[in-house]
Amino acid sequence: MKVLVVGGGGREHALCVALAKSPKVDTIFCAPGNGGIAAIAECRPDLLVSDLEGLVAFAKDASVDLTVVGPEAPLVAGIVDRFQEEGLRIFGPPKAAARLEGSKDFAKQVMLKNNIPTAAHHTFSELAEAKEYVEQNDVYPVVVKADGLAAGKGVTVCETREATIAAVEESMGARRFGDAGAIVVIEEFLRGEEASVHAITDGETLLVLPSAQDHKRVGEGDTGPNTGGMGAYSPAPVVEGEMMDRIVRTVLVPTLHGMKRAGTPFRGVLYAGLMITRGGPRVLEYNVRFGDPETQVLFPRMKGDLFDILSAAADGDLSSIEGLDLDERPCVGVVVASEGYPGPYQGGKEIVGLEAANAMEDVVVYHAGTRLSGDRIVTAGGRVLCVSALGDDFQAARDRAYEGVDAIHFTGASVRRDIGWRVLART
């Protein structure tokens, strides 16, 4: 079988590594790919994730048997619809269902209609109306969210009225996030602990993956601006046991049924970003693809054939999969970023020590922002690598991940040293 993976980050490297283990997969293409993916797949740097017609043409010419989409932007743009129009098999939600991630307001409406617990909110399409609401609001902090896709950077927690007005003006007036910020959602600030729950679905059956938790803030102690994620771990103790059952019952199942009733059935990865409050789980947002860096700590724990699972979901036959074969050991992943991220950074820095880190037992280095430069691998992004490790317990997994991190060097490398601090505090 030939598989095309769309994307070029750490999540896509993890997808390629997992798919390469399937005895049914002969060839993996990745568009555009990166310096690490090139070791196990045929990369197509000429094909960008935004080039839907180019991707369709390539899949047809290369006789691709299954396409797996990594990032959210092509899903929201309708890549699944285009592939299906051409009779090509693809894993992911159609455009109408991908609005769960493509529009914060649409997601809120789905939650309200289906009694799915979430934060109270107001949506604004006019700057003056948003500012008038803020002037009258006396309860802070609040959260200001760009309605559309903003690469994980469109959410601002505002402690004061002045900060909220500034965030609204920056999004709606200055258009910091482009058209994605033309509409904003202002919602109540939820207190608790965040967690991520992923489920693979064919629209009827849910295959729930292990829980995970990521660290979105750039600074230690979860301080500073939001990023795409500075590290993650699985499982997340805060959602284990009865809490996970509750999430499936009150969030995942109602979402799946609600989307079907609305005429927008969901097929692909249904990923709920949650806040676990004293009153139970509440949905912060939906994503319609595997998380990054959550994928890099989920896949090392999954022993089964990922190709079989994704193929069954794409074909509407997920009930044929008996379940997940899991490694019960925890996994911790630490992101190594470029100096300056999530702000401006410089690329082209040579990376050394990759072989030494990959040679460590139960350690895998996933490439995110890298490229080949001759026979060297150099930095080419804000988040450069994710070093993931399994261990007999959480402390062992964490220590091993940082051992792998410390074997790798490039100028200006930036790492959070407290990934998983909540688990350590709990124990």
C-alpha positions as CSV (number, residue, x, y, z in Angstrom):
1,M,0.0,0.0,0.0
2,K,1.1,3.6,-0.7
3,V,0.3,6.3,1.9
4,L,0.5,10.0,1.5
5,V,0.9,12.0,4.7
6,V,0.1,15.7,4.3
7,G,2.2,18.1,6.5
8,G,5.7,18.7,7.6
9,G,5.9,18.9,11.4
10,G,6.5,16.7,14.4
11,R,3.0,15.3,14.2
12,E,3.5,14.2,10.7
13,H,6.9,12.6,11.5
14,A,5.1,10.6,14.2
15,L,2.5,9.6,11.7
16,C,5.1,8.4,9.3
17,V,7.0,6.5,11.9
18,A,3.9,4.7,13.1
19,L,2.6,4.0,9.5
20,A,6.0,2.6,8.5
21,K,5.7,-0.1,11.1
22,S,2.7,-1.6,9.3
23,P,3.5,-4.6,7.2
24,K,0.8,-3.5,4.7
25,V,2.6,-0.2,3.9
26,D,5.2,-0.3,1.2
27,T,5.7,3.3,0.4
28,I,5.1,6.6,2.3
29,F,5.1,10.0,0.7
30,C,5.1,13.1,2.7
31,A,4.2,16.6,1.5
32,P,6.1,18.7,2.1
33,G,7.9,16.6,4.8
34,N,11.1,17.7,6.7
35,G,14.7,16.7,7.4
36,G,13.7,13.8,9.7
37,I,10.8,12.5,7.7
38,A,13.1,12.2,4.7
39,A,14.8,9.2,6.4
40,I,11.6,7.0,6.1
41,A,9.5,8.7,3.5
42,E,9.7,10.2,0.0
43,C,9.3,13.9,0.8
44,R,7.8,16.3,-1.7
45,P,8.9,19.8,-0.6
46,D,7.3,21.3,-3.8
47,L,3.9,20.3,-2.5
48,L,2.5,22.7,0.2
49,V,-0.4,21.8,2.4
50,S,-2.4,24.7,0.9
51,D,-2.0,23.3,-2.6
52,L,-5.1,21.1,-2.7
53,E,-5.2,20.6,-6.4
54,G,-1.5,19.7,-6.5
55,L,-2.0,17.2,-3.7
56,V,-5.0,15.6,-5.5
57,A,-3.0,15.4,-8.8
58,F,0.0,13.8,-7.0
59,A,-2.2,11.2,-5.2
60,K,-3.7,10.2,-8.5
61,D,-0.4,10.1,-10.4
62,A,1.3,8.1,-7.6
63,S,-1.7,5.7,-7.1
64,V,-1.8,6.6,-3.4
65,D,-4.1,4.1,-1.5
66,L,-4.7,6.3,1.5
67,T,-4.0,10.0,2.4
68,V,-3.7,11.1,6.0
69,V,-3.9,14.8,6.7
70,G,-1.9,16.2,9.6
71,P,-2.6,19.9,10.0
72,E,-6.0,21.6,10.3
73,A,-5.7,24.2,7.6
74,P,-6.2,21.9,4.6
75,L,-9.0,20.1,6.4
76,V,-10.9,23.4,7.0
77,A,-10.2,24.3,3.4
78,G,-11.9,21.2,2.1
79,I,-9.1,18.8,1.1
80,V,-11.2,15.7,2.1
81,D,-14.1,16.9,-0.2
82,R,-11.7,17.3,-3.1
83,F,-10.1,13.9,-2.7
84,Q,-13.4,12.2,-2.4
85,E,-14.7,14.0,-5.5
86,E,-11.8,12.3,-7.4
87,G,-12.5,8.9,-5.8
88,L,-9.4,9.0,-3.6
89,R,-9.4,7.5,-0.1
90,I,-8.6,10.0,2.6
91,F,-8.7,10.1,6.4
92,G,-10.2,13.2,7.9
93,P,-13.4,15.2,8.2
94,P,-15.1,17.0,5.3
95,K,-15.1,20.7,5.2
96,A,-18.5,21.1,6.8
97,A,-17.5,19.0,9.8
98,A,-14.0,20.6,10.0
99,R,-15.8,23.9,11.0
100,L,-15.6,22.4,14.6
101,E,-12.1,23.7,14.6
102,G,-12.3,26.3,11.8
103,S,-14.9,28.4,13.7
104,K,-14.9,28.9,17.5
105,D,-18.5,30.3,17.3
106,F,-19.7,27.3,15.2
107,A,-18.2,24.9,17.8
108,K,-19.9,26.8,20.6
109,Q,-23.3,26.5,18.8
110,V,-22.7,22.7,18.5
111,M,-22.0,22.5,22.2
112,L,-25.0,24.6,23.2
113,K,-27.4,22.6,21.0
114,N,-26.2,19.3,22.4
115,N,-25.9,20.2,26.1
116,I,-22.1,19.8,26.0
117,P,-20.5,21.5,29.0
118,T,-18.4,24.6,28.0
119,A,-17.7,28.2,29.1
120,A,-20.3,30.9,28.8
121,H,-19.5,33.1,25.8
122,H,-20.5,36.0,23.5
123,T,-19.6,36.3,19.8
124,F,-18.9,39.6,18.1
125,S,-18.4,40.5,14.4
126,E,-18.3,44.3,15.0
127,L,-15.5,45.9,16.9
128,A,-17.7,48.6,18.5
129,E,-20.1,46.0,19.8
130,A,-17.3,44.0,21.3
131,K,-15.8,47.0,23.0
132,E,-19.2,48.1,24.4
133,Y,-19.7,44.6,25.9
134,V,-16.2,44.8,27.5
135,E,-16.9,48.2,29.0
136,Q,-20.0,46.8,30.7
137,N,-18.5,43.6,31.9
138,D,-17.2,43.6,35.5
139,V,-16.0,39.9,35.8
140,Y,-12.4,39.3,35.0
141,P,-10.3,37.5,33.8
142,V,-11.9,36.6,30.5
143,V,-10.6,34.8,27.4
144,V,-10.6,36.4,23.9
145,K,-10.4,34.0,21.0
146,A,-10.1,34.6,17.3
147,D,-12.9,32.8,15.6
148,G,-10.8,31.2,12.9
149,L,-7.5,29.4,12.6
150,A,-4.6,31.2,14.2
151,A,-1.9,28.6,14.5
152,G,-2.6,28.1,18.2
153,K,-1.8,31.8,18.9
154,G,-5.3,33.3,18.7
155,V,-6.2,32.9,22.4
156,T,-5.6,35.6,25.0
157,V,-6.3,35.5,28.7
158,C,-7.1,39.0,29.8
159,E,-6.9,40.0,33.5
160,T,-8.4,43.5,33.1
161,R,-10.9,45.5,31.1
162,E,-8.0,47.4,29.5
163,A,-6.2,44.2,28.5
164,T,-9.5,42.8,27.0
165,I,-10.0,45.9,24.9
166,A,-6.4,45.8,23.7
167,A,-6.9,42.1,22.7
168,V,-10.1,42.8,20.8
169,E,-8.6,45.8,19.0
170,E,-5.5,43.8,18.1
171,S,-7.7,41.0,16.6
172,M,-10.6,42.8,15.0
173,G,-9.0,46.2,14.3
174,A,-5.3,45.6,13.6
175,R,-6.1,42.1,12.2
176,R,-3.1,40.5,13.8
177,F,-4.6,37.1,12.8
178,G,-5.8,38.2,9.4
179,D,-9.4,37.2,8.6
180,A,-9.3,34.6,11.4
181,G,-9.6,37.4,13.9
182,A,-12.4,39.4,12.2
183,I,-14.8,37.7,14.5
184,V,-14.0,37.1,18.2
185,V,-15.4,35.0,20.9
186,I,-15.2,36.4,24.5
187,E,-15.8,33.7,27.1
188,E,-15.6,33.1,30.8
189,F,-12.3,32.1,32.2
190,L,-12.4,28.5,33.5
191,R,-10.3,27.4,36.4
192,G,-8.9,23.9,36.6
193,E,-6.4,21.7,34.8
194,E,-6.3,21.3,31.0
195,A,-6.2,17.9,29.2
196,S,-6.6,16.5,25.7
197,V,-8.7,13.6,24.7
198,H,-8.5,12.2,21.1
199,A,-10.9,9.8,19.5
200,I,-10.7,8.3,16.0
201,T,-14.2,7.9,14.5
202,D,-15.9,6.8,11.3
203,G,-19.0,8.8,12.2
204,E,-20.6,5.9,14.1
205,T,-17.9,4.3,16.2
206,L,-15.5,6.0,18.6
207,L,-12.0,4.6,19.2
208,V,-10.8,6.6,22.2
209,L,-7.1,7.1,22.5
210,P,-5.1,7.5,25.8
211,S,-5.3,10.9,27.5
212,A,-2.6,13.5,27.2
213,Q,-1.7,16.9,28.5
214,D,0.4,19.5,26.8
215,H,2.2,22.7,27.9
216,K,1.1,25.6,25.7
217,R,3.0,28.5,27.4
218,V,6.5,29.2,26.3
219,G,7.9,29.7,29.9
220,E,8.4,27.5,32.8
221,G,5.6,27.4,35.3
222,D,3.3,27.8,32.3
223,T,4.1,31.5,31.9
224,G,4.5,33.7,28.9
225,P,2.7,33.7,25.5
226,N,0.9,30.7,24.1
227,T,2.8,28.5,21.6
228,G,1.9,25.5,19.5
229,G,3.0,23.4,22.5
230,M,6.4,23.1,24.4
231,G,5.9,19.5,25.5
232,A,3.4,16.9,26.5
233,Y,2.8,13.6,28.3
234,S,0.5,10.7,28.4
235,P,-1.5,9.6,30.3
236,A,-2.9,12.7,32.1
237,P,-3.8,11.6,35.6
238,V,-6.5,14.3,35.9
239,V,-8.7,12.5,33.3
240,E,-8.0,8.8,34.1
241,G,-10.6,6.4,35.3
242,E,-14.2,7.7,35.9
243,M,-13.4,11.1,34.5
244,M,-12.5,9.6,31.2
245,D,-15.8,7.7,31.1
246,R,-17.6,11.0,31.9
247,I,-15.8,12.8,29.1
248,V,-16.8,10.1,26.6
249,R,-20.4,10.1,27.8
250,T,-20.9,13.9,28.1
251,V,-18.6,15.3,25.4
252,L,-17.5,12.9,22.7
253,V,-20.7,10.9,22.1
254,P,-23.0,13.9,22.1
255,T,-20.7,15.7,19.7
256,L,-20.7,12.8,17.3
257,H,-24.5,12.4,17.5
258,G,-25.1,16.2,17.2
259,M,-23.0,16.5,14.1
260,K,-24.8,13.6,12.5
261,R,-28.2,15.1,13.3
262,A,-27.2,18.4,11.9
263,G,-26.3,16.8,8.6
264,T,-22.6,17.3,9.0
265,P,-21.4,13.8,10.1
266,F,-17.9,13.8,11.5
267,R,-15.2,11.3,10.4
268,G,-11.5,11.5,11.4
269,V,-9.9,12.6,14.6
270,L,-12.3,14.3,17.1
271,Y,-10.0,15.9,19.7
272,A,-11.5,17.7,22.7
273,G,-9.4,20.3,24.5
274,L,-10.8,20.3,28.0
275,M,-10.6,22.1,31.3
276,I,-11.2,19.7,34.2
277,T,-13.0,22.0,36.8
278,R,-14.4,21.2,40.2
279,G,-17.8,20.7,38.4
280,G,-16.4,18.3,35.9
281,P,-15.0,18.5,32.3
282,R,-15.8,21.5,30.2
283,V,-14.8,21.9,26.5
284,L,-12.4,24.7,25.7
285,E,-12.2,23.9,22.0
286,Y,-12.4,21.2,19.4
287,N,-9.7,20.2,17.1
288,V,-10.3,18.0,14.0
289,R,-6.9,16.4,13.7
290,F,-4.2,14.8,15.9
291,G,-2.6,17.3,18.3
292,D,0.9,18.5,18.2
293,P,2.9,17.6,20.4
294,E,0.3,15.2,21.8
295,T,0.7,12.8,18.9
296,Q,4.4,12.5,19.8
297,V,3.5,11.0,23.2
298,L,0.4,9.0,22.1
299,F,1.9,7.0,19.2
300,P,4.9,5.6,21.2
301,R,2.2,4.0,23.5
302,M,0.2,2.5,20.6
303,K,1.3,-1.0,19.6
304,G,-1.3,-1.8,17.0
305,D,-1.3,-1.2,13.2
306,L,-2.1,2.4,12.7
307,F,-2.7,1.9,9.0
308,D,-5.5,-0.6,9.7
309,I,-7.2,1.8,12.1
310,L,-7.1,4.8,9.8
311,S,-8.1,2.8,6.8
312,A,-11.1,1.4,8.7
313,A,-12.2,4.9,9.8
314,A,-11.8,6.2,6.3
315,D,-14.0,3.4,4.9
316,G,-16.7,3.7,7.6
317,D,-15.7,0.3,9.1
318,L,-14.1,1.2,12.4
319,S,-16.3,-1.3,14.2
320,S,-14.1,-4.0,12.7
321,I,-11.2,-2.8,14.9
322,E,-11.3,-4.7,18.2
323,G,-9.6,-2.0,20.2
324,L,-6.2,-0.5,21.0
325,D,-3.1,-2.5,22.0
326,L,-1.3,-0.1,24.4
327,D,2.0,0.1,26.1
328,E,0.9,0.9,29.7
329,R,4.1,2.8,30.4
330,P,3.8,6.6,30.4
331,C,5.4,8.8,27.7
332,V,6.9,12.3,28.0
333,G,7.8,14.5,25.1
334,V,10.0,17.7,25.3
335,V,10.0,20.2,22.5
336,V,13.3,21.8,21.6
337,A,12.6,25.2,20.0
338,S,14.5,28.0,18.3
339,E,15.6,31.0,20.3
340,G,12.9,33.7,20.1
341,Y,10.0,31.3,19.5
342,P,7.0,32.0,19.5
343,G,8.3,35.3,18.2
344,P,10.9,35.9,15.4
345,Y,13.7,33.3,15.2
346,Q,16.6,32.5,12.9
347,G,16.8,29.2,11.0
348,G,19.7,27.4,9.4
349,K,21.4,26.3,12.6
350,E,23.2,22.9,12.3
351,I,21.8,20.2,14.7
352,V,24.2,17.7,16.2
353,G,23.6,14.7,18.5
354,L,20.5,13.4,16.8
355,E,22.0,9.9,16.3
356,A,23.1,9.7,20.0
357,A,19.6,10.6,21.2
358,N,17.8,8.2,18.9
359,A,20.1,5.4,20.0
360,M,18.9,5.7,23.6
361,E,16.5,3.0,24.7
362,D,12.8,3.9,24.4
363,V,13.7,7.4,23.0
364,V,12.5,8.7,19.7
365,V,13.3,12.1,18.2
366,Y,10.6,13.6,16.1
367,H,11.5,16.3,13.7
368,A,9.3,19.4,13.4
369,G,11.1,22.4,12.0
370,T,14.1,20.8,10.3
371,R,15.5,20.5,6.7
372,L,18.4,18.9,4.9
373,S,21.2,21.1,3.9
374,G,23.6,18.8,2.0
375,D,24.4,16.1,4.5
376,R,23.5,18.2,7.5
377,I,20.2,18.7,9.3
378,V,19.5,22.3,10.2
379,T,16.8,24.2,11.9
380,A,13.9,25.5,9.8
381,G,11.1,26.4,12.3
382,G,10.1,27.6,15.7
383,R,9.5,24.2,17.2
384,V,12.5,22.2,15.9
385,L,12.3,18.8,17.6
386,C,10.2,16.8,20.1
387,V,12.2,14.2,22.1
388,S,9.8,11.6,23.4
389,A,10.6,8.8,25.9
390,L,8.8,5.9,27.6
391,G,9.6,4.9,31.1
392,D,8.5,2.4,33.8
393,D,7.0,5.4,35.7
394,F,6.5,9.0,35.0
395,Q,9.8,10.1,36.6
396,A,11.8,7.6,34.5
397,A,10.1,8.7,31.3
398,R,10.7,12.3,32.1
399,D,14.4,11.8,33.0
400,R,14.9,9.8,29.8
401,A,13.4,12.4,27.6
402,Y,15.6,15.1,29.1
403,E,18.6,12.8,28.7
404,G,17.8,12.7,25.0
405,V,17.3,16.5,24.9
406,D,20.7,17.0,26.5
407,A,22.4,14.9,23.8
408,I,21.2,17.3,21.1
409,H,22.8,20.7,20.4
410,F,22.2,23.7,18.1
411,T,22.9,27.4,18.6
412,G,20.1,29.1,20.4
413,A,18.2,25.9,21.4
414,S,15.4,26.7,23.9
415,V,13.8,24.0,26.2
416,R,11.4,24.1,29.1
417,R,12.8,22.1,32.0
418,D,9.5,21.6,33.8
419,I,7.4,19.5,31.4
420,G,5.1,17.4,33.5
421,W,5.4,19.4,36.6
422,R,1.7,18.9,37.5
423,V,2.2,15.1,37.7
424,L,5.3,15.5,39.9
425,A,3.4,17.9,42.1
426,R,0.5,15.4,42.4
427,T,2.9,12.6,43.4
